[in-house]
């Protein structure tokens, strides 16, 4: 993984995890399950963003 992709991954992860956690709230409250789901889906989004950004730079 190049430095550029690593930076994109960390940036996208920092944004995607809280956004995904908001999507999985239960009755408007954050639970450990909503944060776990947010982390899982946020990581997937961050991986895709890092790959796309890395390919766009080539």
Helices and strands as residue ranges (DSSP letters): H 3-23, H 32-57
